Amino acid sequence: TKGHKHDNSEICIGMIFLPRDNFNVQEDCKTIVEKELTKSDFKIYGWRQVPINTKVLGEKANSNRPEITQVLFKHNDKNLVDKDLERKLYEIRRKIEKETIKNNLEGFYICSLSSKSIIYKGMFLAEALSNFYTDLNDERFISRYAIFHQRFSTNTFPSWDLAQPFRAIAHNGEINTFKGNCNWMKVHEDEIESPLFEDIENLKPVIQPGASDSAALDNVFELLNISGQPAPLAKLMLIPDAWSKKNKILPRDHQKLFNFLNSTMEPWDGPAAIAATDNEWVIAANDRNGLR
């Protein structure tokens, strides 16, 4: 079959979970995705059913398995690239998510919508990742980096959408201050302003309803990234290093930085180890008490 000729535009890919047994909802979800993309001047190349090998799945994981699809598209303005493009895609994704919730379209989840990264995840053993997603065995599949995680959420019921990694982080541990962090984030939402977005209301609520502690941490981490904070700084804002004003080894400038960050964002405390990326940095870190 005849395909599309590449014109050196940034190719974007959406990795999307759809309800496997409800074809009407599948079409409704695709319609919303296409509508939001075309409204923002994106050209859609088409949809692709992601090749998978279901033999590696357990009975429960297979019964809950979503329809896994990819949408391929580009922006009609070739000058819209890198951070500006990713920021636009982030806002579009949030608009799509809110629209599907508004229409009660259950079983819809966007793993990633990006020109920089693709997220492959699911409910199977870690070593089965490349066996399940056969794309990963293609020798043409090359990446500058990879973040890998092999645990499910342990404080919410396991599901395909809550499998890790999320869009920015992979998190192992537990956020003991989770409820307080969510409440504080709601307070911060009233003060959020930025000229970088079409409408700041599209980004609210920052933390998605029903999110696990890991997913919620990812929601906030991603917002900080997309708003201009690089991954190392976002990590320090959310999971700060241990420090004291009495510390004679820590440079004075570092103390000032930590003090400032402490006044802008409440720490997400608890035993935690994370690997994260903003598509420029890849970082790994643990909590300030070193419990992971």
Helices and strands as residue ranges (DSSP letters): E 12-18, H 23-39, E 42-49, G 54-56, H 59-63, E 67-75, H 82-102, E 109-114, G 126-128, H 129-132, G 134-137, E 169-173, H 178-189, G 200-203, H 213-226, H 231-238, H 252-264, E 272-277, E 282-286
